[in-house]
Amino acid sequence: MSWFEKQFKLKEHNTDVRTEILAGITTFMTMAYIIFVNPGILSATGMPFGAVLVATCIGAAFATVLMAFMANYPFALAPGMGLNAFFAFTVVLGMGISWQVALAAIFVEGIIFILLTLTKVREEVVNSIPVALKLGISAGIGLFIAFIGLQSAGIIVNNDAVLVGLTSFRANPAALLALIGLLIMVALEIKKVRGGILIGIIAVTILGIPFGITQMPEGIVSAPPSLAPIFFKMDFSALKSLNFWIIVFTFFFVDFFDTVGTLVGVSCRANMCDKDGKLPKATQALMADAIGTTVGAVLGTSTVTTYVESASGVEQGGRTGLTALTVAVLFFLAMFLNPLISIVPACATAPALIMVGGYMMMSFKDMKFDDWTEFFPALLAFFMMPFAYSIAAGIEFGVVSYVALKLVSGKHKDLHWIMYVLAALFILNRAFL
């Protein structure tokens, strides 16, 4: 028996080493943008770009390794988009708080997450969400991912009159290449070609060379910058400040429900939930996320969280921690190979997100459309995620409407007590924050 089989139980999960590694490469390719985007956002606070790039790679690799060995799930983690923007533009630049204090807030948030995970509060929240809402969340994340993909490809652009609009393909060859890449991926899926998404990414990257969209690197390997300027630079001097705890709560609130939504959505799509709709090893998965956040703050980066792009590897057959381990290794190598990784243009990875979004929206086929107390909250979660640009907002509207409709229809026995608590927290959050 190979080490891979013994550690990750590949046969039990109906997969093999080749499939898992290809799935890991696919997941990494769809989320590798964070290696450059995260430092770009956090450097606006005065943090050194190179040091944040290293912290991003090490933080992602460390947390994803934890996910691989603690939970044996194919989920990848990295500093979260949205949370990094809140860190830089709202907390540091908007509120005038130093990035060192902001890192301390994230560290405290991570410790709170660890304590809640040890008491299994987070697992109870994950497992208390009804099946209908889980289906809506999964499909909603799919629509959200597809919308992000369309934006990243440059196909959907800003239009002040109607918020969004369609690009001019004549003036935007990258958008046209993204459509070609999407057709390639779908065609390979029809033919049941394993690794079709990865093949599509590589094909578009090559096609982008003559258009000048894919910029060839001057080298392949480079020494990573020093982490010293941001390593262990947390400043806890503001612990007694009310603003500090408001920041902690906001990081906590958004990260909590983004992570819950991602775990629920991707695991349901991968058929990892048991017959009662519960996620086995939810505690281990949530602990990997919590420790990742805490270590990320020590390294010098914003909140580390589970990535919805993990769905791309799941759709390529990834079912175990070997997929996550592959992603972790690639994040570590990225510190040395960033000139090579940076050549992959957004129009190459964007069609992968669109396609994965389509996969995840298929979960709606299991919805009970004849029960509006089940269907409508799921539908609300489905729509709110992309249109509010927030997984947490989708869960919020889904949970509150689910509780309200069950109560007014006399079906309160369908409600887990945690659903009442969540609904109350969401309402209070909107009322006072």
Rosetta blueprint (number, residue, H / E / L):
1 M L
2 S L
3 W H
4 F H
5 E H
6 K H
7 Q H
8 F H
9 K L
10 L L
11 K L
12 E L
13 H L
14 N L
15 T L
16 D L
17 V H
18 R H
19 T H
20 E H
21 I H
22 L H
23 A H
24 G H
25 I H
26 T H
27 T H
28 F H
29 M H
30 T H
31 M H
32 A L
33 Y L
34 I H
35 I H
36 F H
37 V H
38 N H
39 P H
40 G H
41 I H
42 L H
43 S H
44 A H
45 T H
46 G L
47 M L
48 P L
49 F H
50 G H
51 A H
52 V H
53 L H
54 V H
55 A H
56 T H
57 C H
58 I H
59 G H
60 A H
61 A H
62 F H
63 A H
64 T H
65 V H
66 L H
67 M H
68 A H
69 F H
70 M H
71 A H
72 N L
73 Y L
74 P L
75 F L
76 A L
77 L E
78 A E
79 P E
80 G L
81 M L
82 G L
83 L H
84 N H
85 A H
86 F H
87 F H
88 A H
89 F H
90 T H
91 V H
92 V H
93 L L
94 G L
95 M L
96 G L
97 I L
98 S L
99 W H
100 Q H
101 V H
102 A H
103 L H
104 A H
105 A H
106 I H
107 F H
108 V H
109 E H
110 G H
111 I H
112 I H
113 F H
114 I H
115 L H
116 L H
117 T H
118 L H
119 T L
120 K L
121 V H
122 R H
123 E H
124 E H
125 V H
126 V H
127 N H
128 S H
129 I L
130 P L
131 V H
132 A H
133 L H
134 K H
135 L H
136 G H
137 I H
138 S H
139 A H
140 G H
141 I H
142 G H
143 L H
144 F H
145 I H
146 A H
147 F H
148 I H
149 G H
150 L H
151 Q H
152 S H
153 A L
154 G L
155 I L
156 I E
157 V E
158 N E
159 N E
160 D L
161 A L
162 V L
163 L E
164 V E
165 G E
166 L E
167 T L
168 S L
169 F L
170 R L
171 A L
172 N L
173 P H
174 A H
175 A H
176 L H
177 L H
178 A H
179 L H
180 I H
181 G H
182 L H
183 L H
184 I H
185 M H
186 V H
187 A H
188 L H
189 E H
190 I H
191 K L
192 K L
193 V L
194 R L
195 G L
196 G H
197 I H
198 L H
199 I H
200 G H
201 I H
202 I H
203 A H
204 V H
205 T H
206 I H
207 L H
208 G L
209 I L
210 P L
211 F L
212 G L
213 I L
214 T L
215 Q L
216 M L
217 P L
218 E L
219 G L
220 I L
221 V L
222 S L
223 A L
224 P L
225 P L
226 S L
227 L L
228 A L
229 P L
230 I L
231 F L
232 F L
233 K L
234 M L
235 D L
236 F L
237 S L
238 A L
239 L L
240 K L
241 S L
242 L H
243 N H
244 F H
245 W H
246 I H
247 I H
248 V H
249 F H
250 T H
251 F H
252 F H
253 F H
254 V H
255 D H
256 F H
257 F H
258 D H
259 T H
260 V H
261 G H
262 T H
263 L H
264 V H
265 G H
266 V H
267 S H
268 C H
269 R H
270 A L
271 N L
272 M L
273 C L
274 D L
275 K L
276 D L
277 G L
278 K L
279 L L
280 P L
281 K L
282 A H
283 T H
284 Q H
285 A H
286 L H
287 M H
288 A H
289 D H
290 A H
291 I H
292 G H
293 T H
294 T H
295 V H
296 G H
297 A H
298 V H
299 L H
300 G L
301 T L
302 S L
303 T L
304 V E
305 T E
306 T E
307 Y L
308 V L
309 E L
310 S H
311 A H
312 S H
313 G H
314 V H
315 E H
316 Q L
317 G L
318 G L
319 R L
320 T L
321 G H
322 L H
323 T H
324 A H
325 L H
326 T H
327 V H
328 A H
329 V H
330 L H
331 F H
332 F H
333 L H
334 A H
335 M H
336 F H
337 L H
338 N H
339 P H
340 L H
341 I H
342 S L
343 I L
344 V L
345 P L
346 A H
347 C H
348 A H
349 T H
350 A H
351 P H
352 A H
353 L H
354 I H
355 M H
356 V H
357 G H
358 G H
359 Y H
360 M H
361 M H
362 M H
363 S H
364 F H
365 K H
366 D H
367 M L
368 K L
369 F L
370 D L
371 D L
372 W H
373 T H
374 E H
375 F H
376 F H
377 P H
378 A H
379 L H
380 L H
381 A H
382 F H
383 F H
384 M H
385 M H
386 P H
387 F H
388 A L
389 Y L
390 S L
391 I H
392 A H
393 A H
394 G H
395 I H
396 E H
397 F H
398 G H
399 V H
400 V H
401 S H
402 Y H
403 V H
404 A H
405 L H
406 K H
407 L H
408 V H
409 S L
410 G L
411 K L
412 H H
413 K H
414 D H
415 L L
416 H L
417 W H
418 I H
419 M H
420 Y H
421 V H
422 L H
423 A H
424 A H
425 L H
426 F H
427 I H
428 L H
429 N H
430 R H
431 A H
432 F H
433 L L
